[in-house]
């Protein structure tokens, strides 16, 4: 069973910072070694990140992420489990609003409510659409 978690947080980092690149590199290395996959999107100082994997490993990575003080106001939007991964083969896909805007995607979508589960599915849908084009 693959467990997943999606959260939103605020950060002062911008994608052009060395520290930001370092976080992505470190995240990919640890995720790879723990069989965690996912997607991270930065937009206007707001992070949305989906992580998924086996329960025990997901718990470890979650603790690492949640305790990193370079982001704050962390809100877990949803948790779930499924038989298959959404981001198979991606230790951590990453995009920014320079590539494509999540906020515009949400505004255009039919979902008026910010009820967390529906909102989370909408963000996942954005991430899956982005996937063919990210590095
Ligand atoms: C927005 C954000 C996302 C992160 N995502 C992950 C992740 O997916 N996997 C992970 O292991 N750590 C993640 N981290 C934590 C950092 O990658 C890692 O703990 C940090 O770079 C410490 O590495 P260092 O000891 O080399 O400085 C994240 C941190 C932040 C701020």
Backbone and ligand atoms as CSV (ligand in chain L), in Angstrom:
chain,resi,resn,atom,element,x,y,z
A,1,UNK,N,N,0.843,-1.205,0.000
A,1,UNK,CA,C,0.000,0.000,0.000
A,1,UNK,C,C,0.876,1.253,0.000
A,2,UNK,N,N,0.527,2.209,-0.846
A,2,UNK,CA,C,1.253,3.478,-0.931
A,2,UNK,C,C,0.476,4.554,-0.167
A,3,UNK,N,N,1.150,5.164,0.791
A,3,UNK,CA,C,0.517,6.235,1.566
A,3,UNK,C,C,0.970,7.586,1.015
A,4,UNK,N,N,0.108,8.580,1.152
A,4,UNK,CA,C,0.457,9.903,0.617
A,4,UNK,C,C,0.059,11.006,1.581
A,5,UNK,N,N,0.705,12.138,1.386
A,5,UNK,CA,C,0.386,13.328,2.184
A,5,UNK,C,C,0.643,14.549,1.299
A,6,UNK,N,N,-0.233,15.536,1.383
A,6,UNK,CA,C,-0.017,16.789,0.652
A,6,UNK,C,C,-0.183,17.935,1.643
A,7,UNK,N,N,0.752,18.893,1.582
A,7,UNK,CA,C,0.683,20.041,2.493
A,7,UNK,C,C,0.970,21.331,1.738
A,8,UNK,N,N,0.660,22.420,2.415
A,8,UNK,CA,C,1.002,23.762,1.930
A,8,UNK,C,C,1.816,24.448,3.016
A,9,UNK,N,N,2.826,25.230,2.623
A,9,UNK,CA,C,3.577,26.004,3.612
A,9,UNK,C,C,4.060,27.304,2.993
A,10,UNK,N,N,4.617,28.167,3.844
A,10,UNK,CA,C,5.145,29.451,3.387
A,10,UNK,C,C,6.655,29.444,3.563
A,11,UNK,N,N,7.368,30.051,2.617
A,11,UNK,CA,C,8.823,30.115,2.745
A,11,UNK,C,C,9.345,31.441,2.200
A,12,UNK,N,N,10.489,31.868,2.757
A,12,UNK,CA,C,11.160,33.060,2.226
A,12,UNK,C,C,12.116,32.691,1.103
A,13,UNK,N,N,12.350,31.406,0.925
A,13,UNK,CA,C,13.252,30.960,-0.136
A,13,UNK,C,C,12.621,31.205,-1.498
A,14,UNK,N,N,13.475,31.495,-2.469
A,14,UNK,CA,C,12.996,31.543,-3.853
A,14,UNK,C,C,13.810,30.540,-4.668
A,15,UNK,N,N,13.234,30.068,-5.767
A,15,UNK,CA,C,13.885,28.995,-6.532
A,15,UNK,C,C,15.278,29.355,-7.033
A,16,UNK,N,N,15.612,30.654,-7.096
A,16,UNK,CA,C,16.956,31.020,-7.563
A,16,UNK,C,C,17.992,30.960,-6.450
A,17,UNK,N,N,17.546,30.785,-5.177
A,17,UNK,CA,C,18.495,30.662,-4.057
A,17,UNK,C,C,19.267,29.350,-4.132
A,18,UNK,N,N,20.560,29.423,-3.787
A,18,UNK,CA,C,21.344,28.195,-3.685
A,18,UNK,C,C,20.724,27.252,-2.663
A,19,UNK,N,N,20.215,27.821,-1.568
A,19,UNK,CA,C,19.643,27.000,-0.493
A,19,UNK,C,C,18.444,26.195,-1.007
A,20,UNK,N,N,17.696,26.793,-1.908
A,20,UNK,CA,C,16.529,26.102,-2.463
A,20,UNK,C,C,16.978,24.900,-3.300
A,21,UNK,N,N,17.980,25.159,-4.170
A,21,UNK,CA,C,18.523,24.051,-4.991
A,21,UNK,C,C,19.053,22.931,-4.095
A,22,UNK,N,N,19.710,23.344,-3.018
A,22,UNK,CA,C,20.290,22.377,-2.086
A,22,UNK,C,C,19.195,21.506,-1.460
A,23,UNK,N,N,18.094,22.146,-1.072
A,23,UNK,CA,C,16.979,21.406,-0.473
A,23,UNK,C,C,16.439,20.363,-1.456
A,24,UNK,N,N,16.268,20.778,-2.702
A,24,UNK,CA,C,15.744,19.846,-3.706
A,24,UNK,C,C,16.713,18.676,-3.903
A,25,UNK,N,N,18.009,18.996,-3.987
A,25,UNK,CA,C,19.006,17.930,-4.174
A,25,UNK,C,C,18.999,16.954,-2.999
A,26,UNK,N,N,18.996,17.512,-1.786
A,26,UNK,CA,C,19.006,16.679,-0.572
A,26,UNK,C,C,17.719,15.861,-0.491
A,27,UNK,N,N,16.611,16.510,-0.823
A,27,UNK,CA,C,15.312,15.832,-0.766
A,27,UNK,C,C,15.305,14.645,-1.735
A,28,UNK,N,N,15.799,14.876,-2.938
A,28,UNK,CA,C,15.789,13.800,-3.930
A,28,UNK,C,C,16.660,12.637,-3.478
A,29,UNK,N,N,17.815,12.943,-2.890
A,29,UNK,CA,C,18.714,11.869,-2.444
A,29,UNK,C,C,18.066,11.043,-1.339
A,30,UNK,N,N,17.490,11.725,-0.349
A,30,UNK,CA,C,16.879,10.976,0.752
A,30,UNK,C,C,15.631,10.248,0.271
A,31,UNK,N,N,14.831,10.893,-0.518
A,31,UNK,CA,C,13.615,10.250,-1.016
A,31,UNK,C,C,13.954,8.986,-1.810
A,32,UNK,N,N,14.989,9.101,-2.638
A,32,UNK,CA,C,15.386,7.941,-3.447
A,32,UNK,C,C,15.778,6.772,-2.547
A,33,UNK,N,N,16.557,7.080,-1.509
A,33,UNK,CA,C,17.032,5.996,-0.641
A,33,UNK,C,C,15.894,5.400,0.185
A,34,UNK,N,N,14.818,6.170,0.379
A,34,UNK,CA,C,13.692,5.664,1.188
A,34,UNK,C,C,12.476,5.285,0.336
A,35,UNK,N,N,12.663,5.284,-0.976
A,35,UNK,CA,C,11.581,4.876,-1.869
A,35,UNK,C,C,10.368,5.811,-1.795
A,36,UNK,N,N,10.663,7.099,-1.614
A,36,UNK,CA,C,9.610,8.128,-1.567
A,36,UNK,C,C,9.605,8.873,-2.905
A,37,UNK,N,N,8.438,9.150,-3.418
A,37,UNK,CA,C,8.307,9.921,-4.648
A,37,UNK,C,C,7.353,11.096,-4.403
A,38,UNK,N,N,7.326,12.053,-5.354
A,38,UNK,CA,C,6.409,13.168,-5.149
A,38,UNK,C,C,6.640,14.331,-6.075
A,39,UNK,N,N,6.020,15.439,-5.692
A,39,UNK,CA,C,6.040,16.653,-6.521
A,39,UNK,C,C,6.036,17.862,-5.599
A,40,UNK,N,N,6.871,18.858,-5.940
A,40,UNK,CA,C,6.933,20.095,-5.156
A,40,UNK,C,C,6.740,21.278,-6.090
A,41,UNK,N,N,5.824,22.157,-5.722
A,41,UNK,CA,C,5.584,23.359,-6.540
A,41,UNK,C,C,5.770,24.601,-5.673
A,42,UNK,N,N,6.580,25.554,-6.181
A,42,UNK,CA,C,6.788,26.845,-5.513
A,42,UNK,C,C,6.068,27.937,-6.288
A,43,UNK,N,N,5.336,28.775,-5.561
A,43,UNK,CA,C,4.673,29.919,-6.218
A,43,UNK,C,C,4.482,31.042,-5.214
A,44,UNK,N,N,5.057,32.206,-5.494
A,44,UNK,CA,C,4.911,33.382,-4.612
A,44,UNK,C,C,5.190,33.054,-3.147
A,45,UNK,N,N,6.240,32.313,-2.890
A,45,UNK,CA,C,6.600,32.013,-1.504
A,45,UNK,C,C,5.722,30.969,-0.854
A,46,UNK,N,N,4.914,30.301,-1.656
A,46,UNK,CA,C,4.065,29.239,-1.110
A,46,UNK,C,C,4.451,27.907,-1.754
A,47,UNK,N,N,4.651,26.931,-0.881
A,47,UNK,CA,C,5.017,25.584,-1.323
A,47,UNK,C,C,3.782,24.681,-1.258
A,48,UNK,N,N,3.591,23.885,-2.295
A,48,UNK,CA,C,2.662,22.755,-2.203
A,48,UNK,C,C,3.484,21.516,-2.525
A,49,UNK,N,N,3.417,20.530,-1.675
A,49,UNK,CA,C,4.227,19.329,-1.906
A,49,UNK,C,C,3.417,18.071,-1.624
A,50,UNK,N,N,3.514,17.130,-2.564
A,50,UNK,CA,C,2.899,15.807,-2.435
A,50,UNK,C,C,4.029,14.821,-2.191
A,51,UNK,N,N,3.918,14.008,-1.173
A,51,UNK,CA,C,4.901,12.942,-0.952
A,51,UNK,C,C,4.146,11.636,-0.790
A,52,UNK,N,N,4.765,10.554,-1.240
A,52,UNK,CA,C,4.089,9.246,-1.208
A,52,UNK,C,C,5.120,8.136,-1.078
A,53,UNK,N,N,4.695,7.040,-0.466
A,53,UNK,CA,C,5.575,5.883,-0.307
A,53,UNK,C,C,5.060,4.962,0.780
A,54,UNK,N,N,5.882,3.968,1.146
A,54,UNK,CA,C,5.478,3.055,2.216
A,54,UNK,C,C,5.300,3.833,3.530
A,55,UNK,N,N,4.396,3.381,4.380
A,55,UNK,CA,C,4.007,4.137,5.575
A,55,UNK,C,C,5.199,4.534,6.456
A,56,UNK,N,N,6.075,3.588,6.757
A,56,UNK,CA,C,7.167,3.871,7.701
A,56,UNK,C,C,8.128,4.917,7.117
A,57,UNK,N,N,8.451,4.771,5.830
A,57,UNK,CA,C,9.376,5.695,5.180
A,57,UNK,C,C,8.732,7.069,5.004
A,58,UNK,N,N,7.450,7.062,4.693
A,58,UNK,CA,C,6.741,8.332,4.547
A,58,UNK,C,C,6.769,9.094,5.872
A,59,UNK,N,N,6.592,8.356,6.954
A,59,UNK,CA,C,6.607,8.982,8.283
A,59,UNK,C,C,7.952,9.649,8.546
A,60,UNK,N,N,9.032,8.961,8.190
A,60,UNK,CA,C,10.386,9.511,8.405
A,60,UNK,C,C,10.562,10.811,7.612
A,61,UNK,N,N,10.222,10.774,6.343
A,61,UNK,CA,C,10.425,11.953,5.484
A,61,UNK,C,C,9.516,13.095,5.931
A,62,UNK,N,N,8.306,12.749,6.337
A,62,UNK,CA,C,7.387,13.771,6.848
A,62,UNK,C,C,7.996,14.511,8.029
A,63,UNK,N,N,8.611,13.769,8.946
A,63,UNK,CA,C,9.215,14.405,10.126
A,63,UNK,C,C,10.342,15.341,9.708
A,64,UNK,N,N,11.138,14.903,8.725
A,64,UNK,CA,C,12.240,15.735,8.227
A,64,UNK,C,C,11.687,17.028,7.633
A,65,UNK,N,N,10.649,16.892,6.811
A,65,UNK,CA,C,10.086,18.063,6.130
A,65,UNK,C,C,9.421,19.004,7.135
A,66,UNK,N,N,8.604,18.427,8.009
A,66,UNK,CA,C,7.829,19.274,8.922
A,66,UNK,C,C,8.731,20.010,9.909
A,67,UNK,N,N,9.920,19.453,10.181
A,67,UNK,CA,C,10.797,20.101,11.165
A,67,UNK,C,C,11.788,21.067,10.505
A,68,UNK,N,N,11.743,21.203,9.196
A,68,UNK,CA,C,12.655,22.124,8.512
A,68,UNK,C,C,12.144,23.551,8.687
A,69,UNK,N,N,12.972,24.400,9.333
A,69,UNK,CA,C,12.508,25.744,9.696
A,69,UNK,C,C,12.560,26.731,8.543
A,70,UNK,N,N,12.964,26.275,7.375
A,70,UNK,CA,C,12.956,27.185,6.230
A,70,UNK,C,C,11.574,27.317,5.606
A,71,UNK,N,N,10.606,26.616,6.167
A,71,UNK,CA,C,9.222,26.926,5.818
A,71,UNK,C,C,8.394,26.887,7.089
A,72,UNK,N,N,7.213,27.501,7.047
A,72,UNK,CA,C,6.395,27.655,8.256
A,72,UNK,C,C,4.919,27.676,7.855
A,73,UNK,N,N,4.068,27.773,8.868
A,73,UNK,CA,C,2.609,27.743,8.641
A,73,UNK,C,C,2.228,26.513,7.814
A,74,UNK,N,N,2.766,25.385,8.210
A,74,UNK,CA,C,2.509,24.178,7.429
A,74,UNK,C,C,1.089,23.668,7.703
A,75,UNK,N,N,0.332,23.501,6.631
A,75,UNK,CA,C,-1.026,22.961,6.732
A,75,UNK,C,C,-1.091,21.665,5.937
A,76,UNK,N,N,-1.380,20.574,6.622
A,76,UNK,CA,C,-1.582,19.311,5.912
A,76,UNK,C,C,-2.969,19.367,5.283
A,77,UNK,N,N,-3.008,19.261,3.950
A,77,UNK,CA,C,-4.283,19.393,3.236
A,77,UNK,C,C,-5.019,18.067,3.134
A,78,UNK,N,N,-4.257,16.992,3.004
A,78,UNK,CA,C,-4.922,15.686,2.897
A,78,UNK,C,C,-3.906,14.567,3.102
A,79,UNK,N,N,-4.437,13.429,3.482
A,79,UNK,CA,C,-3.652,12.188,3.549
A,79,UNK,C,C,-4.471,11.124,2.852
A,80,UNK,N,N,-3.786,10.123,2.302
A,80,UNK,CA,C,-4.537,9.064,1.649
A,80,UNK,C,C,-3.675,7.845,1.436
A,81,UNK,N,N,-4.266,6.834,0.818
A,81,UNK,CA,C,-3.491,5.665,0.422
A,81,UNK,C,C,-4.104,5.087,-0.829
A,82,UNK,N,N,-3.262,4.389,-1.593
A,82,UNK,CA,C,-3.698,3.852,-2.874
A,82,UNK,C,C,-2.813,2.662,-3.217
A,83,UNK,N,N,-3.217,1.935,-4.255
A,83,UNK,CA,C,-2.430,0.773,-4.667
A,83,UNK,C,C,-1.222,1.187,-5.494
A,84,UNK,N,N,-1.346,2.320,-6.179
A,84,UNK,CA,C,-0.249,2.760,-7.035
A,84,UNK,C,C,0.165,4.183,-6.711
A,85,UNK,N,N,1.398,4.503,-7.098
A,85,UNK,CA,C,1.907,5.860,-6.913
A,85,UNK,C,C,1.361,6.810,-7.980
A,86,UNK,N,N,1.304,8.077,-7.629
A,86,UNK,CA,C,0.970,9.120,-8.612
A,86,UNK,C,C,2.229,9.562,-9.362
A,87,UNK,N,N,3.408,9.452,-8.707
A,87,UNK,CA,C,4.641,9.998,-9.286
A,87,UNK,C,C,5.753,8.952,-9.349
A,88,UNK,N,N,5.377,7.786,-9.847
A,88,UNK,CA,C,6.337,6.693,-10.012
A,88,UNK,C,C,7.597,7.183,-10.740
A,89,UNK,N,N,8.756,6.907,-10.160
A,89,UNK,CA,C,10.012,7.254,-10.826
A,89,UNK,C,C,10.509,8.670,-10.557
A,90,UNK,N,N,9.715,9.467,-9.834
A,90,UNK,CA,C,10.108,10.858,-9.547
A,90,UNK,C,C,10.457,11.006,-8.073
A,91,UNK,N,N,11.757,11.045,-7.759
A,91,UNK,CA,C,12.164,11.186,-6.355
A,91,UNK,C,C,11.657,12.504,-5.774
A,92,UNK,N,N,11.546,13.519,-6.594
A,92,UNK,CA,C,10.811,14.740,-6.256
A,92,UNK,C,C,10.796,15.626,-7.490
A,93,UNK,N,N,9.724,15.524,-8.248
A,93,UNK,CA,C,9.539,16.432,-9.375
A,93,UNK,C,C,9.354,17.833,-8.790
A,94,UNK,N,N,9.810,18.861,-9.526
A,94,UNK,CA,C,9.692,20.222,-8.992
A,94,UNK,C,C,9.327,21.197,-10.099
A,95,UNK,N,N,8.428,22.124,-9.767
A,95,UNK,CA,C,8.105,23.181,-10.718
A,95,UNK,C,C,7.903,24.485,-9.964
A,96,UNK,N,N,7.885,25.580,-10.707
A,96,UNK,CA,C,7.634,26.890,-10.104
A,96,UNK,C,C,6.596,27.617,-10.949
A,97,UNK,N,N,6.133,28.750,-10.441
A,97,UNK,CA,C,5.119,29.512,-11.166
A,97,UNK,C,C,5.680,30.063,-12.475
A,98,UNK,N,N,7.011,30.069,-12.614
A,98,UNK,CA,C,7.561,30.485,-13.910
A,98,UNK,C,C,7.186,29.481,-14.991
A,99,UNK,N,N,7.050,28.220,-14.579
A,99,UNK,CA,C,6.651,27.176,-15.527
A,99,UNK,C,C,5.152,27.259,-15.789
A,100,UNK,N,N,4.398,27.348,-14.716
A,100,UNK,CA,C,2.946,27.313,-14.829
A,100,UNK,C,C,2.346,27.666,-13.464
A,101,UNK,N,N,1.217,28.370,-13.466
A,101,UNK,CA,C,0.657,28.878,-12.212
A,101,UNK,C,C,-0.420,27.967,-11.622
A,102,UNK,N,N,-0.132,27.461,-10.437
A,102,UNK,CA,C,-1.128,26.672,-9.697
A,102,UNK,C,C,-2.321,27.544,-9.318
A,103,UNK,N,N,-2.037,28.791,-8.922
A,103,UNK,CA,C,-3.122,29.658,-8.454
A,103,UNK,C,C,-4.113,29.937,-9.591
A,104,UNK,N,N,-3.566,30.146,-10.796
A,104,UNK,CA,C,-4.476,30.351,-11.935
A,104,UNK,C,C,-5.264,29.086,-12.240
A,105,UNK,N,N,-4.589,27.960,-12.130
A,105,UNK,CA,C,-5.252,26.672,-12.367
A,105,UNK,C,C,-6.425,26.488,-11.400
A,106,UNK,N,N,-6.186,26.833,-10.143
A,106,UNK,CA,C,-7.237,26.684,-9.130
A,106,UNK,C,C,-8.381,27.658,-9.396
A,107,UNK,N,N,-8.010,28.878,-9.766
A,107,UNK,CA,C,-9.037,29.885,-10.042
A,107,UNK,C,C,-9.937,29.461,-11.201
A,108,UNK,N,N,-9.306,28.865,-12.213
A,108,UNK,CA,C,-10.066,28.445,-13.397
A,108,UNK,C,C,-10.893,27.194,-13.158
A,109,UNK,N,N,-10.513,26.420,-12.128
A,109,UNK,CA,C,-11.194,25.139,-11.939
A,109,UNK,C,C,-12.604,25.351,-11.390
A,110,UNK,N,N,-13.408,24.332,-11.537
A,110,UNK,CA,C,-14.821,24.447,-11.158
A,110,UNK,C,C,-15.019,24.366,-9.645
A,111,UNK,N,N,-13.961,23.991,-8.935
A,111,UNK,CA,C,-14.126,23.783,-7.492
A,111,UNK,C,C,-14.135,25.120,-6.759
A,112,UNK,N,N,-15.297,25.492,-6.273
A,112,UNK,CA,C,-15.439,26.769,-5.600
A,112,UNK,C,C,-14.986,26.651,-4.148
A,113,UNK,N,N,-15.171,25.491,-3.596
A,113,UNK,CA,C,-14.909,25.306,-2.169
A,113,UNK,C,C,-13.438,25.025,-1.914
A,114,UNK,N,N,-12.951,25.454,-0.775
A,114,UNK,CA,C,-11.596,25.118,-0.387
A,114,UNK,C,C,-11.638,23.963,0.618
A,115,UNK,N,N,-12.735,23.193,0.588
A,115,UNK,CA,C,-12.804,21.975,1.389
A,115,UNK,C,C,-11.533,21.189,1.088
A,116,UNK,N,N,-10.815,20.810,2.120
A,116,UNK,CA,C,-9.460,20.322,1.919
A,116,UNK,C,C,-9.328,19.161,0.943
A,117,UNK,N,N,-10.185,18.172,1.026
A,117,UNK,CA,C,-10.014,16.986,0.177
A,117,UNK,C,C,-10.190,17.334,-1.300
A,118,UNK,N,N,-11.211,18.112,-1.613
A,118,UNK,CA,C,-11.450,18.483,-3.007
A,118,UNK,C,C,-10.333,19.403,-3.502
A,119,UNK,N,N,-9.927,20.310,-2.652
A,119,UNK,CA,C,-8.827,21.219,-2.971
A,119,UNK,C,C,-7.552,20.411,-3.239
A,120,UNK,N,N,-7.283,19.442,-2.397
A,120,UNK,CA,C,-6.076,18.607,-2.536
A,120,UNK,C,C,-6.098,17.830,-3.849
A,121,UNK,N,N,-7.250,17.298,-4.220
A,121,UNK,CA,C,-7.358,16.556,-5.490
A,121,UNK,C,C,-7.093,17.479,-6.676
A,122,UNK,N,N,-7.531,18.719,-6.528
A,122,UNK,CA,C,-7.330,19.710,-7.573
A,122,UNK,C,C,-5.835,20.030,-7.753
A,123,UNK,N,N,-5.144,20.162,-6.634
A,123,UNK,CA,C,-3.700,20.437,-6.688
A,123,UNK,C,C,-2.970,19.238,-7.294
A,124,UNK,N,N,-3.382,18.044,-6.898
A,124,UNK,CA,C,-2.777,16.831,-7.460
A,124,UNK,C,C,-2.964,16.809,-8.976
A,125,UNK,N,N,-4.139,17.200,-9.405
A,125,UNK,CA,C,-4.429,17.225,-10.826
A,125,UNK,C,C,-3.489,18.206,-11.550
A,126,UNK,N,N,-3.266,19.372,-10.963
A,126,UNK,CA,C,-2.300,20.339,-11.523
A,126,UNK,C,C,-0.922,19.690,-11.636
A,127,UNK,N,N,-0.478,19.049,-10.555
A,127,UNK,CA,C,0.859,18.442,-10.535
A,127,UNK,C,C,0.987,17.361,-11.603
A,128,UNK,N,N,-0.040,16.547,-11.747
A,128,UNK,CA,C,0.008,15.477,-12.749
A,128,UNK,C,C,0.052,16.059,-14.165
A,129,UNK,N,N,-0.666,17.142,-14.382
A,129,UNK,CA,C,-0.633,17.810,-15.685
A,129,UNK,C,C,0.756,18.384,-15.980
A,130,UNK,N,N,1.418,18.877,-14.948
A,130,UNK,CA,C,2.737,19.491,-15.106
A,130,UNK,C,C,3.807,18.454,-15.407
A,131,UNK,N,N,3.592,17.239,-14.932
A,131,UNK,CA,C,4.657,16.231,-14.876
A,131,UNK,C,C,5.441,16.040,-16.177
A,132,UNK,N,N,4.793,15.991,-17.327
A,132,UNK,CA,C,5.581,15.735,-18.532
A,132,UNK,C,C,6.584,16.844,-18.825
A,133,UNK,N,N,6.390,18.014,-18.234
A,133,UNK,CA,C,7.233,19.155,-18.604
A,133,UNK,C,C,8.263,19.551,-17.549
A,134,UNK,N,N,8.235,18.930,-16.381
A,134,UNK,CA,C,9.170,19.371,-15.342
A,134,UNK,C,C,10.495,18.639,-15.451
A,135,UNK,N,N,11.481,19.206,-14.746
A,135,UNK,CA,C,12.807,18.558,-14.735
A,135,UNK,C,C,12.941,17.662,-13.515
L,1,LIG,C1,C,9.953,22.986,1.149
L,1,LIG,C2,C,10.794,21.836,1.624
L,1,LIG,C3,C,10.616,20.586,1.055
L,1,LIG,C4,C,11.373,19.503,1.490
L,1,LIG,N1,N,11.165,18.268,0.921
L,1,LIG,C5,C,11.883,17.211,1.361
L,1,LIG,C6,C,11.685,15.916,0.804
L,1,LIG,O1,O,10.882,15.693,-0.098
L,1,LIG,N2,N,12.436,14.902,1.292
L,1,LIG,C7,C,13.361,15.080,2.277
L,1,LIG,O2,O,14.012,14.125,2.667
L,1,LIG,N3,N,13.567,16.295,2.823
L,1,LIG,C8,C,12.860,17.358,2.389
L,1,LIG,N4,N,13.066,18.586,2.942
L,1,LIG,C9,C,14.122,18.732,3.950
L,1,LIG,C10,C,15.440,19.095,3.334
L,1,LIG,O3,O,15.687,18.522,2.090
L,1,LIG,C11,C,16.610,18.623,4.178
L,1,LIG,O4,O,16.227,18.231,5.415
L,1,LIG,C12,C,17.527,19.759,4.327
L,1,LIG,O5,O,18.027,20.141,3.074
L,1,LIG,C13,C,18.677,19.407,5.265
L,1,LIG,O6,O,19.729,18.950,4.499
L,1,LIG,P1,P,21.200,19.313,4.926
L,1,LIG,O7,O,21.394,18.613,6.250
L,1,LIG,O8,O,22.029,18.753,3.852
L,1,LIG,O9,O,21.270,20.805,5.003
L,1,LIG,C14,C,12.329,19.672,2.521
L,1,LIG,C15,C,12.500,20.948,3.070
L,1,LIG,C16,C,11.753,22.023,2.637
L,1,LIG,C17,C,11.963,23.376,3.247
